[in-house]
Amino acid sequence: MADQGVSQQDGSQGLKQALAAIVGPANVRDDDTTRRLHSGDIWSESAEPVALVVTPADLDQLSQVMAALHQAGATVAPRGAGMSYTSGYIPAVGGTVSLDMKRMNRIIDLRPDDMVVTVEAGCTWIDLNKALASHGLRTPFWGPMSGLTSTIGGGVSQLNAMLGAGHYGTTSESVVALTMVLADGQVLRTGARGADGDTPFYRHFGPDLTGIFCGDCGSFGVKAHITLRLIQAPQHEDYASFAFRTGGDLLRAMAAMARAGIAAEMCAFDPGLTKVRMQRASLTGDVKALGAVITKQKSLLKGLKEGFRIAKAGRDFVDLDSYPLHMIAEGRTAEGVAHDMATARRIATENGGQEIENTIAKVIRAMPFPPLNSALGPRAQRWIPIHGVTSLSKAPALFDALEAIFAQFAEDMARLDISTGYLFTSLSTNGLILEPVIYWPEQTLPVHHEALEPSHMARLPELPANPEATAIVTSIRKLLVAKFREFGCGHLQIGRTYSYRDSRDPASRDLLDAIKDAVDPTRSLNPGVLGFAMNGKNRE
């Protein structure tokens, strides 16, 4: 056994030298801190950390790195910002190499005349939006609320919801073309790409190869370049917030608003999450939010008026026992936006909603990419979301079913200080996302220290390990995932948490396996993700 360990160590050092020759010695790391960071996400850590972390700088280096890893027989786990929670990029087998994409972060081709932009996979949503703003442009879906650090490559691999999703759906629906690097280092390009073969401008040229790699959680290839469609930034927007008595009333109103296509974004909470948000809020945060809202207005006078209204409302405008919905309408004309807002108010009233101060809706637009401090609870509790994308008609019944699961564990949850909440949002005109979240006292993970503001972390207590509470949370989580499957839900960032391959019909499974055989025959990319076998081919 000792001899085998020496052999593995020698192999790792040889691979490290080969990779360093491609990307430079500083960009191949094997220190314990970096390896542990890349071996866990928000939910879990691997029993065995990655062997190496390699950070390519461009497409050519990425292709060479993948070819070298393929030749060495190494398992590869691509990683973006690391904020996922479905074990989708953490090592599943020993000797895994983590592919850190953060150096590939450039906007490499912005063509306003063609209404497309191409970015490297490590580009963040906030950087893309800053670059597009000066041209008066935007992507249709323009980022998750974690976009301060979340990468576009991660978003396409995992799929996102939130900003613009009410009109335009999830991340992949704004993608025009991809440049992929396959497991053996080959470069694959999708979409219509112009006379030179490398100027992408339109997605649908024959079968949709782009779609194969969207939502694959890095199991079919590594995203190098992503081309996104552009739209002119809407010139008019308005905001409204409503409080509902029950979750069913809220979800029926959200479904009606989704059918009407009136909201660019909808974001709603249950009483549990509202209380957590109020506990987490601070004077510093209030001042930042107020400043952002004032700055966003088109004139100083209007900004000051909005600031005065928000300051006057304070934090007492939300009944902590209600279900608040915050929606944003946007459009080319003030008249169109006004029509959408009138429709929203009618739908809310028909479903028992009462209009409240729209502070939170304004802040969502003024600060679309806030600091990631909400990845821990207000008392440093761990946080884990679980979600499902459901049809509009099934949402109220699904909510009741999820609530019944929490009720089964009420006694243990009270004893162990485990609390819950919900986030609700919409996808285009035909989907709602129900996202129950769980907070429980447990020690933090390396990803928390990387993602949260240091000043915020410094104010939080260090909690000890709490295996009993984590075991209860794990049990609840499994039941929630099973309930989502029972309701036929879809999922973003499937990873190793949600059933995918085994939920498909036999013909679909055969097709998925054939694709995996073609792009990753040695099963070296993220083994186990999407339900593919850890080693070799799946067997029914």
C-alpha positions in Angstrom: 0.0 0.0 0.0 2.9 2.3 0.8 4.5 1.6 -2.5 1.2 2.5 -4.3 1.1 5.8 -2.5 4.6 6.7 -3.5 3.7 5.8 -7.1 0.6 8.0 -7.0 2.6 10.8 -5.6 5.3 10.5 -8.3 2.6 10.5 -10.9 1.0 13.6 -9.5 4.3 15.4 -9.5 5.0 14.4 -13.1 1.6 15.7 -14.1 2.1 18.9 -12.2 5.3 19.5 -14.1 3.6 18.8 -17.5 0.8 21.2 -16.6 3.2 23.9 -15.4 4.9 23.8 -18.7 1.6 24.8 -20.3 0.1 27.3 -17.9 3.2 28.4 -15.8 4.2 27.0 -12.4 2.2 29.6 -10.4 -1.0 28.3 -12.0 -0.7 24.8 -10.9 -1.3 24.5 -7.1 -1.3 21.6 -4.7 -1.2 23.4 -1.3 -3.6 22.0 1.2 -5.7 25.2 1.5 -6.3 25.5 -2.3 -7.0 21.8 -2.6 -9.6 21.8 0.2 -11.3 24.9 -1.2 -11.8 23.2 -4.6 -13.0 20.0 -2.9 -16.2 21.3 -1.5 -19.2 23.5 -2.3 -21.9 25.1 -0.1 -23.3 21.8 0.9 -20.5 19.2 1.1 -16.8 18.4 1.0 -15.2 15.4 -0.7 -13.7 12.7 1.5 -10.5 13.0 -0.6 -9.4 16.5 -1.8 -8.4 17.2 -5.4 -4.8 16.3 -6.3 -4.1 19.5 -8.2 -5.7 22.8 -9.2 -4.8 24.1 -12.7 -5.8 27.5 -14.0 -5.5 28.0 -17.8 -5.4 31.5 -19.3 -7.1 31.0 -22.7 -8.6 28.5 -25.1 -5.2 27.2 -26.4 -4.0 26.5 -22.8 -7.3 24.9 -21.9 -7.1 22.6 -24.9 -3.5 21.6 -24.1 -4.3 21.1 -20.4 -7.2 18.8 -21.3 -5.1 16.8 -23.7 -2.4 16.4 -21.1 -4.9 15.3 -18.5 -6.5 12.9 -20.9 -3.1 11.3 -21.8 -2.4 10.9 -18.0 -5.8 9.3 -17.4 -6.8 11.9 -14.9 -10.3 12.7 -13.7 -11.2 16.4 -14.2 -13.7 18.6 -12.4 -14.3 22.1 -13.9 -15.1 24.8 -11.4 -16.5 28.4 -11.8 -17.0 30.5 -8.7 -17.9 27.5 -6.5 -21.2 28.7 -5.2 -23.3 25.6 -6.2 -24.8 23.2 -3.6 -25.3 19.9 -5.5 -21.8 18.4 -5.4 -21.5 19.0 -9.1 -17.8 19.9 -9.3 -16.2 18.3 -6.2 -14.0 15.2 -6.7 -15.7 11.9 -6.7 -12.6 9.8 -7.1 -9.0 10.1 -5.9 -6.5 12.0 -8.0 -9.0 14.4 -9.5 -7.7 17.6 -11.0 -9.7 20.7 -10.4 -10.0 23.0 -13.4 -10.1 26.6 -12.2 -11.6 28.9 -14.9 -11.1 32.2 -13.1 -8.2 33.4 -15.4 -10.4 33.0 -18.5 -12.5 36.0 -17.6 -12.4 38.3 -20.6 -15.0 39.8 -22.9 -13.4 38.8 -26.1 -15.8 39.9 -28.8 -18.6 42.5 -28.4 -20.4 43.2 -31.7 -23.3 45.7 -31.2 -24.1 45.6 -34.9 -24.7 41.9 -34.8 -26.3 42.0 -31.3 -24.0 39.3 -29.8 -21.2 39.2 -27.3 -18.7 36.5 -26.7 -17.0 36.0 -23.3 -14.6 33.5 -21.8 -16.3 31.1 -19.4 -14.7 32.7 -16.3 -16.2 36.1 -17.0 -18.6 37.2 -14.2 -22.1 38.5 -14.8 -21.3 41.8 -13.1 -18.3 42.4 -15.4 -20.4 41.6 -18.5 -23.2 43.9 -17.5 -20.8 46.8 -16.8 -19.3 46.4 -20.2 -22.6 46.3 -22.0 -24.2 49.2 -20.1 -22.0 51.8 -21.9 -23.5 50.6 -25.2 -27.1 50.6 -23.9 -27.2 46.8 -24.3 -28.0 43.8 -22.1 -28.3 40.1 -22.5 -32.0 38.9 -22.2 -31.3 36.8 -19.1 -28.7 38.9 -17.3 -27.6 37.0 -14.3 -28.3 35.3 -11.0 -28.2 37.4 -7.8 -24.8 35.8 -7.1 -23.5 37.5 -10.2 -20.9 39.4 -8.2 -18.7 36.3 -8.4 -20.7 33.7 -10.4 -19.3 33.0 -13.8 -21.1 32.8 -17.1 -19.6 29.4 -17.8 -20.9 28.2 -14.5 -24.3 29.7 -15.3 -24.5 27.9 -18.7 -23.3 24.6 -17.1 -25.6 24.7 -14.1 -28.3 27.0 -15.5 -29.5 30.1 -13.5 -32.7 31.9 -12.7 -33.6 35.4 -11.7 -32.7 38.6 -13.5 -34.7 38.8 -16.7 -35.9 35.2 -16.3 -39.6 36.2 -16.0 -39.5 37.3 -19.7 -36.6 35.3 -21.1 -36.2 32.1 -19.1 -33.0 30.6 -17.8 -29.4 31.1 -18.9 -29.3 28.8 -21.8 -32.2 30.5 -23.6 -29.9 33.6 -24.2 -27.0 31.5 -25.5 -26.2 31.7 -29.2 -23.1 29.5 -29.5 -20.4 27.7 -27.5 -16.8 26.9 -28.0 -16.2 23.7 -26.0 -13.1 21.8 -25.1 -13.8 18.0 -25.0 -12.2 15.5 -22.6 -9.3 14.8 -25.0 -8.6 18.4 -25.8 -10.5 18.7 -29.0 -12.2 22.0 -29.7 -15.9 21.9 -30.7 -17.8 24.9 -31.9 -21.6 25.2 -32.2 -24.0 27.5 -34.0 -23.9 29.5 -37.3 -20.4 31.1 -37.2 -19.9 33.3 -40.3 -17.6 32.8 -43.3 -14.5 32.4 -41.1 -16.1 29.7 -39.0 -15.4 31.6 -35.8 -17.7 34.6 -35.8 -20.9 33.2 -34.1 -24.1 35.1 -34.7 -27.0 32.6 -34.6 -27.8 29.4 -32.7 -30.1 27.3 -34.8 -28.2 25.9 -37.7 -29.3 22.2 -38.0 -29.7 20.2 -34.8 -29.2 22.2 -31.7 -25.7 21.1 -30.6 -25.5 24.2 -28.3 -28.3 22.9 -26.2 -26.5 19.6 -25.5 -23.9 21.4 -23.5 -26.3 23.7 -21.6 -27.1 22.4 -18.1 -24.7 19.5 -18.4 -22.9 20.4 -15.2 -19.6 20.1 -17.0 -20.1 16.4 -17.8 -19.9 16.7 -21.6 -17.1 19.2 -22.0 -15.5 22.4 -20.7 -16.9 25.7 -21.8 -14.3 28.0 -23.1 -16.2 30.7 -25.0 -19.8 31.6 -24.7 -21.7 33.8 -27.2 -24.9 35.5 -25.9 -27.7 37.3 -27.6 -28.1 41.0 -26.9 -31.1 43.2 -26.6 -31.4 47.0 -26.1 -31.6 47.8 -22.5 -35.2 48.5 -21.6 -35.7 52.3 -21.2 -38.6 52.1 -18.8 -39.2 50.0 -15.6 -41.5 50.1 -12.6 -41.8 48.1 -9.4 -44.5 46.8 -7.2 -44.8 44.7 -4.0 -47.8 42.8 -2.7 -48.5 40.8 0.5 -50.6 37.6 0.4 -52.1 35.8 3.3 -51.1 32.3 2.2 -48.6 30.5 0.1 -51.4 29.2 -2.1 -52.7 32.7 -2.8 -49.1 33.9 -3.6 -48.4 31.1 -6.0 -51.7 31.4 -7.8 -51.0 35.1 -8.3 -47.5 34.4 -9.5 -48.8 31.8 -12.0 -51.3 34.3 -13.4 -48.6 37.0 -13.7 -46.4 34.5 -15.5 -49.1 33.6 -17.9 -49.7 37.3 -18.6 -45.9 37.8 -19.3 -45.8 41.0 -17.4 -42.9 40.6 -15.0 -39.2 40.7 -16.0 -38.5 39.3 -12.5 -40.6 38.0 -9.7 -39.1 37.3 -6.3 -41.2 36.2 -3.4 -40.6 34.9 0.2 -42.5 33.1 2.9 -42.7 34.4 6.5 -39.7 32.3 7.5 -37.3 33.8 4.9 -38.7 37.3 5.4 -37.8 37.1 9.1 -34.3 35.9 8.3 -33.8 38.8 5.8 -34.9 41.3 8.5 -32.5 39.8 11.0 -29.7 39.9 8.6 -30.3 43.5 7.5 -27.9 46.1 9.0 -27.6 49.9 9.0 -24.7 49.6 6.7 -26.7 47.5 4.3 -29.6 49.9 4.4 -27.4 52.8 3.5 -25.8 51.0 0.6 -29.2 49.9 -0.7 -30.6 53.4 -0.3 -27.7 54.9 -2.1 -28.0 52.4 -5.0 -31.7 53.2 -5.4 -31.0 57.0 -5.5 -28.2 56.6 -8.0 -30.2 54.4 -10.3 -32.9 57.1 -10.8 -32.7 59.1 -14.0 -32.5 62.5 -12.2 -31.2 63.6 -8.8 -34.5 65.0 -7.9 -36.3 61.8 -8.6 -33.6 59.9 -6.8 -33.9 62.0 -3.7 -37.7 61.5 -3.7 -37.3 57.8 -4.0 -34.7 57.9 -1.2 -37.1 59.8 1.1 -39.9 57.4 0.5 -37.7 54.4 1.3 -36.3 56.0 4.4 -39.7 57.0 5.6 -41.1 53.4 5.1 -38.2 51.9 7.1 -38.6 48.1 7.7 -42.1 48.1 9.0 -43.9 47.8 5.6 -43.8 44.0 5.5 -46.1 41.9 7.8 -43.8 39.2 9.0 -46.6 36.7 8.8 -47.4 37.4 5.2 -46.0 36.1 1.8 -44.6 39.2 0.0 -44.1 39.3 -3.7 -41.8 41.8 -5.4 -42.1 42.2 -9.2 -40.4 44.4 -11.8 -41.9 45.3 -15.1 -39.7 46.7 -18.0 -40.3 47.7 -21.5 -39.6 50.0 -24.5 -42.4 52.5 -23.6 -43.8 54.0 -20.4 -47.3 53.1 -21.6 -46.4 49.4 -22.0 -44.9 49.2 -18.5 -47.9 51.0 -17.0 -50.2 48.5 -18.7 -48.2 45.6 -17.2 -48.2 47.2 -13.7 -52.0 47.7 -13.9 -52.4 44.0 -14.9 -50.1 43.0 -11.9 -52.3 45.0 -9.5 -55.5 43.5 -10.8 -54.1 39.9 -10.6 -52.8 40.5 -7.0 -56.2 41.9 -5.9 -58.0 39.0 -7.4 -55.8 36.6 -5.4 -56.2 38.4 -2.1 -53.0 40.5 -2.4 -52.5 43.8 -0.8 -50.1 46.3 -2.3 -47.2 47.3 0.1 -44.2 49.6 -0.1 -42.1 48.5 -3.1 -38.7 49.1 -1.4 -37.4 45.6 -1.9 -38.4 45.5 -5.6 -36.4 48.7 -6.2 -33.4 47.4 -4.3 -33.3 44.2 -6.4 -33.0 46.3 -9.5 -30.6 48.9 -8.0 -28.4 46.3 -6.4 -28.8 43.2 -8.7 -25.5 41.7 -7.6 -25.3 42.2 -3.8 -22.5 40.8 -1.6 -22.9 37.0 -1.0 -23.3 37.4 2.7 -26.7 35.6 2.6 -24.8 32.3 2.1 -24.8 32.1 5.9 -27.6 32.8 8.3 -27.7 35.9 10.5 -26.1 33.9 13.4 -23.6 32.2 11.1 -25.9 29.2 10.5 -25.2 27.1 7.5 -27.7 27.6 4.6 -28.8 25.1 2.0 -31.4 25.6 -0.7 -33.3 22.8 -2.5 -35.4 23.7 -5.5 -37.8 22.5 -8.2 -39.1 24.0 -11.4 -42.8 23.2 -11.5 -45.7 23.8 -13.9 -47.8 26.8 -13.0 -50.9 24.7 -12.1 -49.1 22.4 -9.7 -47.3 25.0 -7.6 -49.8 25.3 -4.8 -50.2 21.6 -4.3 -46.4 21.2 -4.4 -46.0 23.9 -1.7 -48.4 22.0 0.6 -46.5 18.8 0.0 -43.2 20.4 0.9 -44.7 22.0 4.0 -46.0 18.5 5.1 -42.4 17.2 5.0 -41.1 20.0 7.3 -44.0 19.3 9.6 -42.8 15.7 10.1 -39.6 17.0 11.6 -41.0 19.9 13.6 -39.9 18.5 17.0 -36.4 17.8 15.9 -36.1 21.1 14.1 -37.2 23.0 17.2 -34.8 21.1 19.4 -31.8 21.5 17.1 -32.5 25.2 16.1 -33.2 24.3 12.5 -35.3 26.9 10.6 -36.7 27.1 7.1 -37.9 29.5 4.5 -38.8 29.7 0.9 -37.8 31.7 -2.2 -40.2 31.7 -5.1 -39.5 33.0 -8.6 -40.7 32.5 -12.2 -39.2 31.3 -15.5 -40.8 32.8 -18.6 -44.5 32.2 -19.1 -44.6 28.5 -18.1 -42.6 27.7 -14.9 -42.3 28.6 -11.2 -39.4 27.8 -9.0 -40.1 26.7 -5.4 -36.9 26.9 -3.4 -37.2 25.8 0.2 -34.1 26.8 2.2 -32.8 25.4 5.5 -30.7 27.1 8.2 -29.0 25.1 10.9 -26.1 25.6 13.3 -23.0 24.0 11.8 -19.4 25.0 11.2 -18.6 26.8 8.0 -16.8 25.5 5.0 -13.8 27.1 3.0 -16.2 28.3 0.3 -17.9 30.5 2.8 -14.7 32.3 3.7 -13.9 32.8 0.0 -17.4 34.1 -0.9 -18.5 36.3 2.0 -17.1 39.7 2.7 -14.3 39.5 5.3 -15.8 42.3 7.4 -19.1 40.4 7.5 -17.4 37.1 8.4 -15.5 38.8 11.2 -18.8 39.8 12.9 -20.1 36.2 12.9 -19.4 33.6 15.6 -17.5 30.4 14.8 -19.9 27.6 15.3 -18.8 24.1 16.2 -19.5 20.9 14.3 -23.0 19.7 14.7 -23.4 16.2 13.1 -26.8 15.6 14.7 -28.4 18.6 13.2 -26.7 18.0 9.8 -28.1 14.4 9.8 -31.6 15.8 10.2 -31.1 18.3 7.5 -29.7 15.6 5.2 -32.9 13.5 5.8 -35.2 16.4 5.1 -33.2 17.3 2.0 -33.6 13.8 0.6 -37.3 13.8 1.1 -37.7 17.2 -0.5 -35.8 16.1 -3.6 -38.0 12.9 -3.8 -41.1 15.0 -3.5 -39.9 17.3 -6.4 -39.4 14.2 -8.5 -42.9 12.9 -7.6 -44.3 16.2 -8.9 -42.3 15.9 -12.2 -40.2 18.9 -11.5 -37.2 20.1 -13.5 -34.0 21.3 -11.9 -31.2 23.7 -12.4 -27.6 22.7 -11.4 -28.5 19.0 -11.2 -25.0 17.8 -10.1 -25.2 14.7 -8.1 -28.2 15.7 -6.1 -31.2 15.5 -8.4 -32.1 12.5 -10.5 -31.6 13.0 -14.2 -30.4 10.1 -16.3 -32.5 7.5 -14.4 -35.6 9.7 -14.7 -35.5 9.6 -18.5 -37.2 7.0 -20.8 -35.0 4.2 -22.2 -34.6 5.9 -25.6 -33.4 9.1 -23.9 -31.0 7.2 -21.7 -29.5 5.5 -24.8 -29.1 8.9 -26.5 -27.5 10.4 -23.4 -25.1 7.5 -23.1 -24.1 7.8 -26.8 -23.4 11.5 -26.4 -21.2 10.8 -23.3 -19.4 8.0 -25.2 -18.7 10.5 -28.0 -17.4 13.4 -26.0 -16.0 11.7 -22.9 -15.4 8.0 -23.7 -13.1 7.4 -20.6 -15.7 9.0 -18.3 -13.1 11.4 -17.0 -15.3 14.6 -16.8 -17.2 14.9 -13.5 -18.0 11.2 -13.0 -21.3 10.6 -11.4 -22.8 14.0 -12.4 -26.2 13.8 -14.2 -26.4 10.1 -13.1 -23.7 8.8 -15.4 -21.8 5.8 -14.0 -18.7 6.6 -11.9 -16.6 4.1 -13.9 -17.2 2.7 -17.3 -20.7 2.6 -18.9 -24.1 2.6 -17.2 -25.7 -0.7 -16.9 -29.5 -1.0 -16.6 
